[in-house]
């Protein structure tokens, strides 16, 4: 995912959420609707989340230092994980608490046109934000389904914004339903039930985001397509005869580490091997531009030794053969 695409979606979501948060809070003050209060806190939390994503993107651009020789690319994962925590605590838990209180002590909704009007406005605004996130995601999603895109994306910003916007739209519909039923029946309990449903929805989304971001924080390998491109680029058929084994790791969304053991001929000179390694690194970077940190170790491939060791990382064995 391009950083510019993610930033565009974040900014669109931030602008929408700030405007919606103010409108919802004003509607809560006039109507006393707990759904509106929960939704205003939800939008405020989402605004903070987009601020965290922008801050993480900025911090991730810092140059590598002796203390952090591989740079700060994973800052984007850390801030995305913080988003899931904020969504869970500030958004979800507050909404559940507010819904519980409203169910046990229901209040009549006054000035009904305020919450209804604001919710309709919010649905329209969130739809534009969601549309921007979908449009930017489609530029990099390829043939992946939406579920696969959220699960496999190495850049966290677009999946986070997508799930936040989807949750916001569903939450708005729930809030509108709770307010509508409370007005039709004259029973404020429905407003509390709508608020409770919003809280459960936000917690589910927060858990999904936390699980996916945790995987990125632990360190994920390159995607299948990139792995195959790297394998094809390593071998030249002359000096580098085969790939013995390889490991890849995302240092950040747009920076990949490649470590591999390559097979060379037994009669090659050191100078020939060095030239072959340099050439292989160039081919890898051309095939996969985000492969910026590359370590290639030459070895003499021994088929018999490879067959006797189950783990190719422990001896000259070829997992590609």
CORWONOR-V59432 format. One record per residue. N is the residue number from 0. D_CENTER is the distance of its C-alpha to the mean C-alpha in Angstrom with 1 decimal. Layout:
((N & D_CENTER) (N & D_CENTER))
This chain:
((0 & 10.4) (1 & 12.9) (2 & 12.4) (3 & 14.8) (4 & 13.1) (5 & 10.0) (6 & 12.7) (7 & 14.9) (8 & 12.6) (9 & 12.0) (10 & 15.8) (11 & 16.7) (12 & 14.9) (13 & 16.5) (14 & 19.9) (15 & 19.9) (16 & 19.0) (17 & 21.5) (18 & 24.2) (19 & 23.5) (20 & 23.5) (21 & 26.9) (22 & 28.3) (23 & 27.3) (24 & 28.9) (25 & 32.0) (26 & 32.2) (27 & 32.0) (28 & 34.8) (29 & 37.1) (30 & 36.4) (31 & 35.6) (32 & 32.9) (33 & 30.6) (34 & 28.0) (35 & 28.0) (36 & 27.7) (37 & 24.7) (38 & 23.1) (39 & 24.0) (40 & 22.4) (41 & 19.2) (42 & 19.1) (43 & 20.0) (44 & 17.2) (45 & 14.7) (46 & 16.5) (47 & 16.1) (48 & 12.4) (49 & 12.2) (50 & 14.8) (51 & 12.8) (52 & 9.9) (53 & 13.0) (54 & 14.7) (55 & 12.1) (56 & 12.2) (57 & 15.9) (58 & 16.4) (59 & 14.6) (60 & 17.3) (61 & 20.1) (62 & 22.4) (63 & 22.9) (64 & 25.6) (65 & 28.0) (66 & 26.3) (67 & 22.8) (68 & 24.0) (69 & 20.6) (70 & 19.3) (71 & 16.5) (72 & 13.5) (73 & 11.7) (74 & 12.2) (75 & 8.9) (76 & 7.5) (77 & 10.5) (78 & 10.1) (79 & 6.6) (80 & 8.7) (81 & 11.5) (82 & 10.1) (83 & 10.2) (84 & 13.7) (85 & 14.9) (86 & 14.0) (87 & 15.9) (88 & 18.8) (89 & 19.5) (90 & 18.5) (91 & 19.2) (92 & 22.0) (93 & 23.8) (94 & 23.8) (95 & 25.2) (96 & 27.8) (97 & 28.8) (98 & 29.2) (99 & 31.3) (100 & 33.5) (101 & 34.0) (102 & 35.0) (103 & 37.5) (104 & 38.8) (105 & 38.3) (106 & 39.3) (107 & 40.4) (108 & 38.1) (109 & 40.1) (110 & 39.8) (111 & 37.7) (112 & 37.2) (113 & 34.9) (114 & 32.0) (115 & 32.5) (116 & 32.5) (117 & 29.5) (118 & 27.5) (119 & 28.5) (120 & 27.6) (121 & 24.1) (122 & 23.5) (123 & 24.5) (124 & 22.4) (125 & 19.2) (126 & 20.0) (127 & 20.2) (128 & 16.8) (129 & 15.3) (130 & 17.4) (131 & 16.0) (132 & 12.4) (133 & 13.8) (134 & 16.0) (135 & 13.6) (136 & 11.4) (137 & 14.7) (138 & 15.6) (139 & 13.2) (140 & 12.9) (141 & 16.4) (142 & 18.0) (143 & 15.0) (144 & 15.1) (145 & 12.5) (146 & 12.0) (147 & 11.9) (148 & 9.4) (149 & 6.8) (150 & 8.2) (151 & 8.8) (152 & 6.4) (153 & 6.9) (154 & 5.5) (155 & 2.2) (156 & 4.9) (157 & 6.1) (158 & 4.5) (159 & 5.0) (160 & 8.2) (161 & 9.1) (162 & 9.3) (163 & 10.9) (164 & 13.3) (165 & 14.2) (166 & 14.9) (167 & 16.9) (168 & 18.9) (169 & 19.8) (170 & 20.6) (171 & 22.9) (172 & 24.6) (173 & 25.2) (174 & 26.5) (175 & 28.8) (176 & 30.0) (177 & 30.8) (178 & 32.6) (179 & 34.4) (180 & 35.7) (181 & 36.7) (182 & 38.7) (183 & 40.3) (184 & 41.4) (185 & 42.0) (186 & 40.2) (187 & 37.5) (188 & 36.1) (189 & 34.1) (190 & 32.3) (191 & 31.4) (192 & 30.3) (193 & 27.9) (194 & 26.5) (195 & 26.2) (196 & 24.3) (197 & 21.8) (198 & 21.3) (199 & 20.8) (200 & 18.2) (201 & 16.1) (202 & 16.5) (203 & 15.4) (204 & 12.1) (205 & 11.7) (206 & 12.6) (207 & 10.2) (208 & 7.2) (209 & 9.3) (210 & 10.2) (211 & 7.0) (212 & 6.2) (213 & 10.0) (214 & 10.2) (215 & 8.5) (216 & 10.8) (217 & 13.7) (218 & 13.4) (219 & 12.7) (220 & 15.3) (221 & 15.3) (222 & 15.0) (223 & 18.3) (224 & 19.4) (225 & 19.0) (226 & 20.8) (227 & 23.6) (228 & 23.9) (229 & 24.3) (230 & 26.8) (231 & 28.8) (232 & 28.8) (233 & 30.1) (234 & 33.3) (235 & 36.1) (236 & 38.8) (237 & 41.2) (238 & 40.4) (239 & 37.0) (240 & 38.1) (241 & 35.1) (242 & 31.8) (243 & 32.6) (244 & 29.2) (245 & 25.8) (246 & 22.6) (247 & 19.4) (248 & 16.6) (249 & 13.6) (250 & 14.7) (251 & 11.7) (252 & 9.6) (253 & 13.0) (254 & 15.5) (255 & 16.8) (256 & 19.6) (257 & 22.2) (258 & 25.1) (259 & 27.8) (260 & 31.4) (261 & 33.4) (262 & 36.9) (263 & 39.7) (264 & 43.4) (265 & 45.8) (266 & 48.1) (267 & 45.6) (268 & 46.3) (269 & 43.9) (270 & 43.9) (271 & 43.0) (272 & 40.1) (273 & 38.8) (274 & 38.9) (275 & 37.3) (276 & 34.3) (277 & 33.9) (278 & 34.2) (279 & 31.6) (280 & 29.1) (281 & 29.8) (282 & 29.3) (283 & 25.9) (284 & 24.7) (285 & 26.1) (286 & 24.5) (287 & 21.0) (288 & 20.8) (289 & 17.8) (290 & 20.1) (291 & 21.4) (292 & 22.7) (293 & 25.1) (294 & 27.7) (295 & 30.2) (296 & 33.0) (297 & 36.1) (298 & 38.1) (299 & 41.0) (300 & 39.7) (301 & 41.9) (302 & 41.6) (303 & 43.7) (304 & 41.8) (305 & 38.5) (306 & 39.9) (307 & 41.1) (308 & 37.8) (309 & 35.1) (310 & 32.3) (311 & 32.2) (312 & 30.5) (313 & 33.8) (314 & 36.3) (315 & 36.9) (316 & 35.6) (317 & 33.7) (318 & 30.8) (319 & 30.8) (320 & 34.5))
